[in-house]
Amino acid sequence: MSPPWFLLLALMSVTLSHGARILGLFPFPARSHLMVHKALMLELARRGHEITVVSSFPESKPIPNYTDIVLNTNMGTLSGGHVPSNLFDMKTVGAVQLAVMLWYMGEALCDHILQEEKIQKLIHSKDLNFDLVFVEAFSNECFLGFAHKFNAPIIQTCTYGGANFMGDWVGSPNPYSYVPDDLLEYKDKMNFWERLHNTIVGTLKHVGRQLIHLPKQNAVMQKRFNYTDNLPPVWELEYKTSLVFLNTHYSLSYPKPLTPNYVQVGGMHVKPPKKLPQELQKYLDEAPEGVIYFSMGSNLQSSQMPESKRNVFLKVFSKLKQQVLWKWETDTLPGQPRNVKLGKWLPQSDILAHPNVRLFITHGGILSMQEAINRGVPLLGIPIFGDQSMNMRKAVSAGYGVMVEFSNVTEESLTWAIREILEVPKYRENAQRLSRIYRDQPLTPLEQAAFWTEYVIRHKGAPHMRSAALDLTWYQYFLLDVIAVLALAVGSVLLIAFLLIRALLTRIYGGKQKEIENALKKKRK
């Protein structure tokens, strides 16, 4: 963005009278992440608020009350060798290892972005004010410094279902006994070994975050926010969060405790279906046996799939009666069957709304899952990393999806999975039933997110929703002091009872013993 953006913001901060000034900090350079945030930012702009968005993806068309501060950041600048260049290789990465990767990326992202000239101007500005600060919660806690800079309430937004530690910010419990870790593929009903694994992974991530990740985030923040010596550490700032938006819904995940300021707004990026391009509309309309839509999302690229796996898809697709619409990122696909149509970019949500789409083959990303459920389309999931396995486990348990591990993709397994979904009616029926449940809400997810945003602004951070759990020490929270006192009381009662009984028995049996001894002495005499 050109230099005048700073003057424009200054002018806005002086002249604004009808709406709030909102700063959105969405630094992670992935379009799928920004899709969620951008939907809310545009809605807030439509409602008359002055919006400033910090991201790597500006709006293509200017909006009068919407300002982009464009970052010079991409995935390549953040990986630092800690993330495989081909994301299909992430399948072998474990939950704790992936968390550590995200910590490294978060540190690199913070250090890189906070040095940018545009961001330094924002940090050192003296004539800008904001009424609310949004921060994407994705291992970049350093950006919480902006909330302190502008003395504004914080809303943290999560583009997936949320990590368990996020509940700590607002005092919302996430018991390991039935709330699975976001990077594990367990359901809410876990056996002993699954609960044990869930507890170990969750504890390791929590301890590692406190001892390794947050200190590094704080060091970067304190270094780059050098306008003051009174900046609190990140572990204090995150507990000043007014609200957390989770990109999920209990119909898409599992029920769990939610405090009033821990709000589920899953699917706010999904809009009513729009008219498809004429060529695509014709293609979908004229498929007598229906269409299978295949996309691995915006981060995973089908064109980077190992050749052996790609050939499996080609062979299986070539034998199908259905047409296959495949999101493919290059100009050509060697061995492309006649019934396969390619597209570098496809309006996925609108395609899924077409009644002729019979099946969606997906990586299990949360945005794709939400679009499929909104449209009532069954899924064949091939998860690769992150929360994708857990998302697909939910689809399988709810009966609207089948999951095939990427390592197990063969002609036999893929053919079986496709036929299973196409030929067994329960998958489509369950998808449509879940769609009705998901859409049965008093407000749309976007309307709900906008409402709670304006609620926090109206009520100056909504401190009345702050849980008292945030003021407790760890031993008070887990009632360890109460348990200790009760244990001491019970132990004291038991000890006193034991001593009394022993004394009583001693008197009873001790007296009789003396009588016996005296009788024996008399006999000897």
C-alpha positions as CSV (number, residue, x, y, z in Angstrom):
1,M,0.0,0.0,0.0
2,S,1.2,3.5,-0.8
3,P,2.3,5.9,2.0
4,P,-1.0,7.9,2.1
5,W,-2.6,5.1,4.1
6,F,-1.2,6.5,7.3
7,L,-2.6,10.0,6.6
8,L,-5.9,8.4,5.7
9,L,-6.0,6.5,9.0
10,A,-5.2,9.7,10.9
11,L,-8.0,11.5,9.2
12,M,-10.4,8.7,9.9
13,S,-9.5,8.7,13.6
14,V,-10.5,12.4,13.8
15,T,-13.6,12.6,11.6
16,L,-15.3,9.3,12.5
17,S,-18.6,9.8,14.3
18,H,-21.0,7.1,13.2
19,G,-19.0,3.9,13.7
20,A,-16.2,2.3,15.6
21,R,-12.5,2.2,14.6
22,I,-11.4,-1.4,14.3
23,L,-8.0,-2.8,13.7
24,G,-7.7,-6.4,12.3
25,L,-4.3,-8.1,12.6
26,F,-4.3,-11.2,10.5
27,P,-0.6,-11.8,9.7
28,F,-0.5,-15.5,8.7
29,P,0.0,-15.5,4.9
30,A,-2.6,-18.1,4.0
31,R,-5.6,-17.2,2.0
32,S,-7.8,-19.8,3.7
33,H,-7.1,-18.1,7.0
34,L,-8.0,-14.7,5.7
35,M,-11.2,-15.9,4.2
36,V,-12.7,-16.2,7.6
37,H,-11.5,-12.9,8.9
38,K,-12.2,-11.0,5.7
39,A,-15.8,-12.0,5.8
40,L,-16.3,-10.4,9.2
41,M,-14.2,-7.3,8.4
42,L,-16.3,-6.7,5.3
43,E,-19.5,-7.1,7.2
44,L,-18.3,-4.7,9.9
45,A,-17.4,-2.2,7.1
46,R,-20.9,-2.6,5.6
47,R,-22.3,-1.8,9.0
48,G,-20.5,1.5,9.0
49,H,-17.4,0.9,11.0
50,E,-14.0,2.1,10.0
51,I,-11.9,-1.0,9.3
52,T,-8.1,-1.3,9.1
53,V,-6.7,-4.7,8.1
54,V,-3.1,-5.9,8.4
55,S,-2.6,-8.9,6.1
56,S,-0.8,-10.2,3.0
57,F,-3.9,-10.1,0.9
58,P,-5.5,-6.7,0.2
59,E,-9.0,-6.2,-1.2
60,S,-9.1,-6.1,-5.0
61,K,-11.6,-3.2,-5.1
62,P,-11.3,-0.1,-2.9
63,I,-13.9,0.4,-0.1
64,P,-14.3,3.9,1.4
65,N,-14.2,2.8,5.1
66,Y,-11.8,-0.1,4.6
67,T,-8.0,0.3,4.6
68,D,-5.5,-2.4,3.9
69,I,-2.0,-2.4,5.3
70,V,-0.3,-5.0,3.1
71,L,2.5,-7.1,4.5
72,N,5.5,-8.3,2.6
73,T,5.2,-11.8,3.9
74,N,4.8,-15.3,2.4
75,M,5.0,-18.9,3.6
76,G,8.6,-19.2,2.3
77,T,9.8,-16.4,4.6
78,L,8.4,-18.2,7.6
79,S,9.2,-21.8,7.3
80,G,12.9,-21.5,8.0
81,G,13.5,-25.1,7.1
82,H,11.1,-26.3,9.9
83,V,8.2,-27.0,7.5
84,P,8.5,-29.3,4.5
85,S,8.3,-27.5,1.2
86,N,5.7,-30.1,0.0
87,L,2.9,-30.2,2.5
88,F,2.0,-33.7,1.6
89,D,5.1,-34.7,3.6
90,M,3.4,-33.3,6.7
91,K,1.4,-36.5,7.1
92,T,4.2,-38.1,9.1
93,V,4.4,-35.1,11.5
94,G,3.1,-35.8,15.0
95,A,0.9,-33.5,17.1
96,V,3.7,-32.2,19.4
97,Q,6.1,-31.9,16.6
98,L,3.5,-29.9,14.6
99,A,2.9,-27.6,17.5
100,V,6.7,-26.9,17.8
101,M,6.8,-26.2,14.0
102,L,4.0,-23.6,14.5
103,W,5.9,-22.0,17.4
104,Y,9.0,-21.6,15.2
105,M,6.9,-20.1,12.4
106,G,5.2,-17.8,14.8
107,E,8.5,-16.5,16.1
108,A,9.8,-15.9,12.5
109,L,6.5,-14.3,11.5
110,C,6.5,-11.9,14.4
111,D,10.2,-10.9,14.0
112,H,9.7,-10.4,10.3
113,I,6.5,-8.5,10.3
114,L,7.1,-6.2,13.3
115,Q,10.2,-4.9,11.5
116,E,8.3,-3.8,8.4
117,E,8.3,0.0,8.0
118,K,4.5,0.1,7.8
119,I,4.1,-1.8,11.0
120,Q,6.7,0.3,12.8
121,K,4.7,3.4,11.8
122,L,1.7,1.8,13.3
123,I,3.6,1.0,16.5
124,H,5.0,4.5,16.9
125,S,1.9,6.4,15.8
126,K,0.7,9.1,18.2
127,D,-2.5,10.3,16.4
128,L,-4.2,7.0,15.8
129,N,-6.9,5.4,18.0
130,F,-8.8,2.2,17.7
131,D,-11.9,1.1,19.7
132,L,-11.2,-2.6,19.2
133,V,-8.3,-4.9,18.1
134,F,-8.8,-8.2,16.4
135,V,-5.8,-10.6,16.6
136,E,-5.6,-14.0,14.8
137,A,-4.8,-16.7,17.3
138,F,-2.2,-18.7,15.4
139,S,1.1,-18.7,17.4
140,N,1.6,-15.0,16.9
141,E,0.9,-13.6,20.4
142,C,3.3,-10.7,19.8
143,F,0.6,-8.8,18.0
144,L,-1.3,-8.5,21.3
145,G,1.0,-5.6,21.9
146,F,-1.2,-3.5,19.6
147,A,-4.1,-3.8,22.1
148,H,-1.9,-2.3,24.8
149,K,-0.6,0.3,22.4
150,F,-4.1,1.6,21.6
151,N,-5.7,0.7,25.0
152,A,-8.4,-1.2,23.2
153,P,-10.3,-4.4,23.9
154,I,-9.1,-7.6,22.3
155,I,-11.0,-10.2,20.3
156,Q,-8.9,-13.2,19.3
157,T,-10.1,-15.1,16.3
158,C,-9.3,-18.8,15.5
159,T,-9.6,-20.1,12.0
160,Y,-10.2,-23.6,13.2
161,G,-12.1,-25.2,16.1
162,G,-9.6,-23.9,18.7
163,A,-6.8,-25.3,20.8
164,N,-7.6,-26.3,24.3
165,F,-5.3,-23.6,25.8
166,M,-7.4,-20.9,24.2
167,G,-10.1,-21.6,26.8
168,D,-7.7,-20.5,29.5
169,W,-7.8,-16.9,28.1
170,V,-11.5,-16.6,29.1
171,G,-11.8,-19.2,31.8
172,S,-13.5,-21.8,29.7
173,P,-12.6,-25.4,30.8
174,N,-11.4,-28.0,28.3
175,P,-11.1,-31.3,30.3
176,Y,-8.8,-33.8,28.7
177,S,-11.3,-36.6,29.7
178,Y,-13.7,-35.7,26.9
179,V,-12.3,-32.7,24.9
180,P,-9.8,-34.1,22.4
181,D,-6.7,-32.1,21.5
182,D,-7.1,-30.2,18.2
183,L,-4.2,-32.1,16.6
184,L,-5.4,-35.5,17.5
185,E,-8.0,-37.5,15.7
186,Y,-9.9,-38.7,18.8
187,K,-13.6,-38.3,19.4
188,D,-15.2,-37.0,22.6
189,K,-15.8,-40.5,23.7
190,M,-12.3,-41.9,24.4
191,N,-11.1,-45.1,25.9
192,F,-8.4,-45.1,28.7
193,W,-5.4,-45.2,26.3
194,E,-6.8,-42.4,24.2
195,R,-7.5,-40.3,27.3
196,L,-4.0,-41.0,28.5
197,H,-2.5,-40.0,25.1
198,N,-4.7,-36.9,24.9
199,T,-3.6,-35.9,28.4
200,I,0.1,-36.4,27.7
201,V,-0.1,-34.5,24.4
202,G,-2.2,-31.7,25.8
203,T,0.1,-31.3,28.8
204,L,3.3,-31.3,26.7
205,K,1.9,-28.7,24.4
206,H,0.7,-26.6,27.4
207,V,3.9,-26.7,29.3
208,G,6.0,-26.2,26.1
209,R,3.9,-23.2,25.2
210,Q,4.4,-21.6,28.6
211,L,8.1,-22.4,28.9
212,I,9.3,-22.1,25.3
213,H,6.9,-20.4,23.0
214,L,5.5,-17.5,25.0
215,P,8.9,-16.3,26.3
216,K,10.1,-16.2,22.6
217,Q,7.0,-14.3,21.6
218,N,7.4,-11.9,24.5
219,A,11.1,-11.3,23.6
220,V,10.2,-10.3,20.0
221,M,7.3,-8.1,21.2
222,Q,9.4,-6.3,23.8
223,K,12.1,-5.7,21.2
224,R,9.9,-4.4,18.4
225,F,7.3,-2.5,20.5
226,N,10.1,-0.1,21.6
227,Y,7.9,2.9,22.1
228,T,7.5,2.2,25.8
229,D,9.2,0.5,28.7
230,N,5.8,-0.5,30.3
231,L,4.6,-3.1,27.9
232,P,3.2,-6.1,29.9
233,P,4.4,-9.6,28.9
234,V,2.3,-11.5,26.4
235,W,1.1,-14.0,29.0
236,E,-0.6,-11.1,30.8
237,L,-2.0,-9.5,27.6
238,E,-3.6,-12.7,26.4
239,Y,-5.6,-12.9,29.7
240,K,-7.1,-9.5,28.9
241,T,-8.9,-11.0,25.9
242,S,-12.6,-9.9,25.9
243,L,-13.8,-12.5,23.4
244,V,-12.6,-15.5,21.5
245,F,-14.2,-16.4,18.2
246,L,-13.9,-20.1,17.3
247,N,-14.5,-21.1,13.7
248,T,-16.6,-24.1,14.6
249,H,-20.1,-25.1,15.6
250,Y,-21.2,-27.9,18.0
251,S,-23.0,-29.6,15.1
252,L,-19.6,-29.8,13.3
253,S,-17.5,-30.8,16.3
254,Y,-18.3,-32.1,19.8
255,P,-20.2,-30.4,22.7
256,K,-17.9,-28.8,25.3
257,P,-18.2,-26.1,28.0
258,L,-18.3,-22.6,26.7
259,T,-18.2,-19.4,28.7
260,P,-20.2,-16.5,27.3
261,N,-17.1,-14.9,25.8
262,Y,-16.0,-18.1,24.0
263,V,-18.2,-17.9,20.9
264,Q,-18.6,-20.4,18.1
265,V,-19.1,-18.7,14.7
266,G,-18.1,-21.5,12.4
267,G,-19.0,-21.0,8.7
268,M,-19.2,-17.2,8.7
269,H,-17.3,-17.2,5.4
270,V,-20.1,-19.2,3.7
271,K,-22.4,-17.0,1.7
272,P,-25.6,-17.8,-0.2
273,P,-24.8,-19.6,-3.5
274,K,-24.1,-17.3,-6.4
275,K,-24.6,-17.9,-10.1
276,L,-21.9,-20.0,-11.6
277,P,-19.9,-19.1,-14.7
278,Q,-21.8,-20.2,-17.8
279,E,-19.3,-22.9,-18.8
280,L,-19.2,-24.4,-15.3
281,Q,-23.0,-24.3,-15.0
282,K,-23.4,-26.1,-18.2
283,Y,-20.8,-28.7,-17.2
284,L,-22.6,-29.5,-13.9
285,D,-26.1,-29.4,-15.5
286,E,-25.3,-31.8,-18.3
287,A,-23.6,-34.6,-16.2
288,P,-26.2,-37.4,-16.3
289,E,-24.6,-39.5,-13.5
290,G,-23.6,-36.5,-11.4
291,V,-20.3,-34.8,-10.6
292,I,-17.6,-35.6,-8.1
293,Y,-15.8,-32.5,-6.9
294,F,-12.1,-32.9,-5.8
295,S,-10.0,-30.3,-4.1
296,M,-7.2,-30.5,-1.5
297,G,-7.7,-26.9,-0.4
298,S,-5.7,-23.7,-1.0
299,N,-2.5,-24.7,0.9
300,L,-2.2,-28.3,-0.3
301,Q,-1.8,-28.4,-4.1
302,S,-2.9,-31.5,-6.0
303,S,-0.1,-30.9,-8.5
304,Q,2.4,-31.5,-5.8
305,M,1.0,-34.9,-4.9
306,P,3.4,-37.8,-5.3
307,E,3.2,-39.3,-8.8
308,S,2.3,-42.8,-7.5
309,K,-0.8,-41.4,-5.6
310,R,-1.8,-39.1,-8.5
311,N,-1.8,-42.1,-10.9
312,V,-4.1,-44.0,-8.5
313,F,-6.6,-41.1,-8.7
314,L,-6.3,-41.0,-12.5
315,K,-6.9,-44.8,-12.9
316,V,-9.9,-44.8,-10.5
317,F,-11.5,-41.7,-12.0
318,S,-11.2,-43.1,-15.6
319,K,-13.4,-46.0,-14.6
320,L,-16.2,-43.9,-13.1
321,K,-19.5,-43.0,-14.8
322,Q,-19.5,-39.7,-13.0
323,Q,-17.8,-36.5,-14.2
324,V,-14.9,-35.3,-12.0
325,L,-14.2,-31.7,-11.4
326,W,-10.6,-31.4,-10.1
327,K,-8.9,-28.3,-8.6
328,W,-5.6,-28.6,-10.3
329,E,-3.0,-25.8,-10.1
330,T,-1.0,-26.3,-13.4
331,D,-2.0,-26.1,-17.0
332,T,-1.8,-29.8,-17.8
333,L,-2.4,-33.1,-16.1
334,P,-0.5,-36.0,-17.8
335,G,-2.9,-38.9,-18.4
336,Q,-6.0,-36.8,-17.8
337,P,-9.1,-39.0,-18.4
338,R,-11.9,-37.8,-20.6
339,N,-14.3,-37.5,-17.7
340,V,-12.0,-35.2,-15.7
341,K,-12.2,-31.4,-15.9
342,L,-9.5,-29.2,-14.4
343,G,-9.6,-25.8,-12.9
344,K,-6.9,-23.7,-11.2
345,W,-9.4,-21.9,-9.2
346,L,-13.0,-22.9,-8.7
347,P,-15.9,-21.3,-6.7
348,Q,-16.1,-24.2,-4.3
349,S,-19.0,-23.1,-2.2
350,D,-21.1,-22.4,-5.2
351,I,-20.2,-25.7,-6.9
352,L,-21.2,-27.6,-3.8
353,A,-24.6,-26.0,-3.8
354,H,-25.3,-27.5,-7.2
355,P,-27.8,-30.4,-6.9
356,N,-25.8,-32.5,-9.3
357,V,-22.7,-32.7,-7.1
358,R,-22.8,-36.2,-5.6
359,L,-19.5,-36.3,-3.6
360,F,-16.8,-34.0,-2.4
361,I,-13.3,-35.5,-2.1
362,T,-11.4,-33.2,0.3
363,H,-8.4,-33.0,2.6
364,G,-10.7,-32.3,5.5
365,G,-9.9,-28.6,6.1
366,I,-12.4,-26.9,8.4
367,L,-13.6,-24.4,5.7
368,S,-14.3,-27.1,3.2
369,M,-16.1,-29.1,5.8
370,Q,-18.3,-26.2,6.7
371,E,-19.1,-25.5,3.1
372,A,-20.0,-29.1,2.5
373,I,-22.2,-29.4,5.5
374,N,-23.9,-26.1,4.7
375,R,-24.7,-27.5,1.2
376,G,-25.5,-31.1,2.5
377,V,-22.8,-32.9,0.4
378,P,-21.2,-36.1,1.7
379,L,-17.4,-36.3,2.0
380,L,-14.5,-38.6,1.2
381,G,-11.7,-37.3,3.3
382,I,-8.0,-37.7,2.8
383,P,-6.5,-35.8,5.7
384,I,-2.8,-34.7,5.6
385,F,-2.0,-32.6,8.7
386,G,-3.3,-30.4,11.5
387,D,-6.9,-30.7,12.5
388,Q,-7.9,-32.4,9.3
389,S,-7.9,-35.9,10.8
390,M,-10.1,-34.9,13.7
391,N,-12.5,-33.1,11.3
392,M,-12.8,-36.2,9.2
393,R,-13.2,-38.5,12.3
394,K,-16.2,-36.4,13.2
395,A,-17.6,-36.8,9.7
396,V,-17.2,-40.5,9.9
397,S,-18.8,-40.8,13.3
398,A,-21.7,-38.6,12.2
399,G,-22.2,-40.8,9.2
400,Y,-21.7,-38.3,6.4
401,G,-18.2,-39.2,5.4
402,V,-15.6,-41.8,4.7
403,M,-11.9,-41.4,5.5
404,V,-9.0,-42.9,3.7
405,E,-5.5,-42.3,5.1
406,F,-3.2,-40.8,2.4
407,S,-0.7,-43.6,2.9
408,N,-3.5,-46.1,2.3
409,V,-4.7,-44.6,-1.0
410,T,-4.8,-47.4,-3.5
411,E,-7.0,-48.3,-6.4
412,E,-8.9,-50.7,-4.2
413,S,-9.4,-48.4,-1.2
414,L,-10.3,-45.4,-3.3
415,T,-12.7,-47.3,-5.5
416,W,-14.4,-48.8,-2.5
417,A,-14.7,-45.4,-0.7
418,I,-16.2,-43.7,-3.7
419,R,-18.7,-46.5,-4.4
420,E,-19.6,-46.7,-0.7
421,I,-20.6,-43.0,-0.6
422,L,-22.3,-43.0,-4.0
423,E,-24.3,-46.2,-3.6
424,V,-25.2,-46.1,0.1
425,P,-28.0,-43.5,0.6
426,K,-27.2,-42.9,4.3
427,Y,-24.2,-40.7,3.6
428,R,-26.2,-38.1,1.6
429,E,-29.1,-38.4,4.0
430,N,-26.9,-37.7,7.0
431,A,-25.1,-34.8,5.3
432,Q,-28.5,-33.2,4.6
433,R,-29.7,-33.9,8.1
434,L,-26.6,-32.3,9.5
435,S,-27.0,-29.4,7.1
436,R,-30.5,-28.7,8.6
437,I,-29.1,-28.9,12.1
438,Y,-26.2,-26.6,11.3
439,R,-28.4,-24.0,9.6
440,D,-31.0,-24.0,12.4
441,Q,-29.6,-21.0,14.2
442,P,-31.3,-17.8,15.3
443,L,-28.5,-15.7,13.6
444,T,-26.2,-16.7,10.8
445,P,-22.6,-17.2,12.0
446,L,-21.6,-13.9,10.4
447,E,-24.5,-12.0,12.0
448,Q,-23.6,-13.5,15.4
449,A,-19.9,-12.6,15.0
450,A,-20.9,-9.0,14.0
451,F,-23.3,-8.8,17.0
452,W,-20.7,-9.9,19.6
453,T,-18.1,-7.6,18.0
454,E,-20.4,-4.6,18.4
455,Y,-21.4,-5.8,21.9
456,V,-17.8,-5.7,23.1
457,I,-17.4,-2.2,21.6
458,R,-20.7,-1.0,23.2
459,H,-19.8,-2.3,26.6
460,K,-16.1,-1.2,26.6
461,G,-14.6,-4.7,26.5
462,A,-17.6,-6.4,28.2
463,P,-15.7,-7.0,31.5
464,H,-19.0,-8.3,33.1
465,M,-18.5,-11.5,31.0
466,R,-15.0,-12.1,32.5
467,S,-14.9,-15.4,34.4
468,A,-13.8,-15.4,38.0
469,A,-11.7,-18.5,37.0
470,L,-9.1,-16.0,35.6
471,D,-8.4,-14.6,39.1
472,L,-7.7,-18.0,40.7
473,T,-4.3,-19.5,41.2
474,W,-3.8,-23.0,39.7
475,Y,-4.2,-24.8,43.0
476,Q,-7.4,-22.8,43.7
477,Y,-8.8,-23.5,40.2
478,F,-8.3,-27.3,40.7
479,L,-9.5,-27.0,44.4
480,L,-6.3,-28.5,45.6
481,D,-6.4,-26.3,48.7
482,V,-9.9,-27.4,49.5
483,I,-9.0,-31.0,48.8
484,A,-6.0,-30.7,51.1
485,V,-8.1,-29.2,53.9
486,L,-10.7,-31.9,53.5
487,A,-8.1,-34.6,53.3
488,L,-6.5,-33.2,56.5
489,A,-9.8,-33.1,58.2
490,V,-10.8,-36.6,57.2
491,G,-7.3,-37.9,58.1
492,S,-7.5,-36.2,61.5
493,V,-10.8,-37.8,62.2
494,L,-9.5,-41.2,61.2
495,L,-6.4,-40.7,63.3
496,I,-8.4,-39.7,66.3
497,A,-10.7,-42.6,65.8
498,F,-7.8,-45.0,65.5
499,L,-6.2,-43.7,68.7
500,L,-9.4,-43.9,70.6
501,I,-10.1,-47.4,69.4
502,R,-6.6,-48.5,70.2
503,A,-6.8,-47.0,73.7
504,L,-10.1,-48.6,74.3
505,L,-8.9,-52.0,73.1
506,T,-5.8,-51.6,75.3
507,R,-7.9,-51.0,78.3
508,I,-10.2,-53.9,77.6
509,Y,-7.7,-56.5,76.6
510,G,-4.9,-55.1,78.6
511,G,-7.0,-55.6,81.8
512,K,-7.9,-59.1,80.9
513,Q,-4.2,-59.9,80.2
514,K,-3.3,-58.8,83.7
515,E,-6.0,-61.0,85.2
516,I,-4.7,-64.0,83.3
517,E,-1.1,-63.3,84.3
518,N,-2.1,-62.9,88.0
519,A,-4.1,-66.2,87.9
520,L,-1.1,-68.0,86.4
521,K,1.2,-66.6,89.2
522,K,-1.2,-67.9,91.9
523,K,-1.2,-71.4,90.4
524,R,2.5,-71.5,90.4
525,K,2.6,-70.7,94.1
